[in-house]
Amino acid sequence: MEVQLPIVDRMEVDAHLETWKLYDKQIIETESELVKRAEANPKNMFKLKSIPGISAMGAIILLSRIGDIKRFKNPRSLANFSD
Protein backbone atom coordinates (compact mmCIF):
# COMPACT_ATOMS: atom_id res chain seq x y z
CA MET A 1 0.00 0.00 0.00
CA GLU A 2 1.39 3.37 -0.95
CA VAL A 3 0.13 6.56 0.65
CA GLN A 4 -0.09 9.65 -1.52
CA LEU A 5 2.09 12.41 -0.08
CA PRO A 6 3.32 15.74 -1.32
CA ILE A 7 6.60 15.24 -3.22
CA VAL A 8 8.82 16.70 -0.48
CA ASP A 9 7.22 14.50 2.17
CA ARG A 10 7.55 11.43 -0.10
CA MET A 11 11.27 12.17 -0.58
CA GLU A 12 11.76 12.48 3.17
CA VAL A 13 9.90 9.23 3.90
CA ASP A 14 11.85 7.40 1.20
CA ALA A 15 15.14 8.68 2.64
CA HIS A 16 14.15 7.48 6.11
CA LEU A 17 13.19 4.07 4.71
CA GLU A 18 16.59 3.72 3.08
CA THR A 19 18.29 4.64 6.35
CA TRP A 20 16.13 2.08 8.17
CA LYS A 21 17.16 -0.64 5.68
CA LEU A 22 20.82 0.25 6.19
CA TYR A 23 20.43 0.01 9.98
CA ASP A 24 18.70 -3.36 9.65
CA LYS A 25 21.62 -4.64 7.55
CA GLN A 26 24.19 -3.34 10.04
CA ILE A 27 22.33 -4.93 12.97
CA ILE A 28 22.25 -8.31 11.22
CA GLU A 29 25.99 -8.09 10.44
CA THR A 30 26.86 -7.07 14.01
CA GLU A 31 24.74 -9.81 15.57
CA SER A 32 26.32 -12.37 13.23
CA GLU A 33 29.82 -11.29 14.28
CA LEU A 34 28.89 -11.42 17.96
CA VAL A 35 27.52 -14.95 17.60
CA LYS A 36 30.75 -16.05 15.85
CA ARG A 37 32.78 -14.69 18.75
CA ALA A 38 30.57 -16.50 21.26
CA GLU A 39 30.83 -19.79 19.35
CA ALA A 40 34.62 -19.45 19.35
CA ASN A 41 34.61 -19.21 23.14
CA PRO A 42 31.97 -21.65 24.51
CA LYS A 43 33.77 -22.23 27.83
CA ASN A 44 33.79 -18.53 28.74
CA MET A 45 30.22 -18.15 27.44
CA PHE A 46 29.10 -20.90 29.81
CA LYS A 47 30.93 -19.32 32.74
CA LEU A 48 29.49 -15.85 32.07
CA LYS A 49 25.95 -17.18 31.62
CA SER A 50 26.23 -18.93 35.00
CA ILE A 51 26.42 -15.51 36.69
CA PRO A 52 22.95 -14.48 37.93
CA GLY A 53 21.57 -11.67 35.79
CA ILE A 54 23.81 -12.34 32.78
CA SER A 55 21.78 -13.40 29.74
CA ALA A 56 23.17 -15.07 26.64
CA MET A 57 23.28 -11.72 24.84
CA GLY A 58 24.89 -10.09 27.88
CA ALA A 59 27.57 -12.78 27.89
CA ILE A 60 28.17 -12.31 24.16
CA ILE A 61 28.53 -8.56 24.59
CA LEU A 62 30.90 -8.96 27.54
CA LEU A 63 33.06 -11.44 25.62
CA SER A 64 33.15 -9.09 22.68
CA ARG A 65 34.23 -6.12 24.80
CA ILE A 66 36.73 -8.00 26.99
CA GLY A 67 38.48 -9.94 24.24
CA ASP A 68 41.07 -12.49 25.37
CA ILE A 69 40.55 -12.80 29.12
CA LYS A 70 44.06 -14.24 29.53
CA ARG A 71 45.49 -10.76 28.98
CA PHE A 72 44.38 -9.84 32.52
CA LYS A 73 46.80 -10.77 35.28
CA ASN A 74 44.08 -11.29 37.85
CA PRO A 75 40.35 -10.67 38.48
CA ARG A 76 41.07 -7.19 39.82
CA SER A 77 42.70 -6.21 36.52
CA LEU A 78 39.58 -7.31 34.70
CA ALA A 79 37.37 -5.46 37.18
CA ASN A 80 39.35 -2.27 36.55
CA PHE A 81 39.14 -2.68 32.78
CA SER A 82 37.38 0.05 30.85
CA ASP A 83 37.40 0.34 27.12
FENCORQUI-V345857 format. One record per residue. SS is DSSP state (a for helix, b for strand, c for the rest). PHI is phi in radians with two decimals (none if undefined). BURIAL is b if it has 16 or more other ideal C-beta (glycine too) atoms within 10 Angstrom, else e. Layout:
# FENCORQUI-V345857
ss->(SS/SS)
phi->(PHI/PHI)
burial->(BURIAL/BURIAL)
This chain:
# FENCORQUI-V345857
ss->(c/c/c/c/c/c/a/a/a/a/a/a/a/a/a/a/a/a/a/a/a/a/a/a/a/a/a/a/a/a/a/a/a/a/a/a/a/a/a/c/c/a/a/a/a/a/a/a/a/c/c/c/c/c/c/a/a/a/a/a/a/a/a/a/a/a/c/c/a/a/a/c/c/c/a/a/a/a/a/c/c/c/c)
phi->(none/-2.05/-1.58/-1.36/-2.28/-1.02/-0.94/-1.16/-1.15/-1.08/-1.09/-1.16/-1.08/-1.06/-1.11/-1.14/-1.12/-1.13/-1.10/-1.04/-1.08/-1.09/-1.08/-1.02/-1.09/-1.15/-1.11/-1.07/-1.12/-1.15/-1.07/-1.08/-1.13/-1.12/-1.11/-1.03/-1.12/-1.17/-1.14/-1.36/-2.38/-1.10/-1.11/-1.21/-1.04/-1.05/-1.09/-1.14/-1.20/-1.34/-1.36/-0.97/1.62/-1.72/-1.46/-1.05/-1.16/-1.08/-1.14/-1.07/-1.12/-1.06/-1.03/-1.13/-1.34/-1.32/1.35/-1.28/-1.16/-1.17/-1.31/-1.66/-1.11/-2.72/-1.01/-1.13/-1.07/-1.16/-1.09/-1.50/-1.16/-2.48/-1.56)
burial->(e/e/e/e/e/e/e/e/e/e/e/e/e/e/e/e/e/e/e/e/e/e/e/e/e/e/e/e/e/e/e/e/e/e/e/e/e/b/e/e/b/e/e/b/b/e/e/b/e/e/e/e/e/e/e/e/e/e/b/b/b/b/b/e/e/b/e/e/e/e/e/e/e/e/e/e/e/e/e/e/e/e/e)
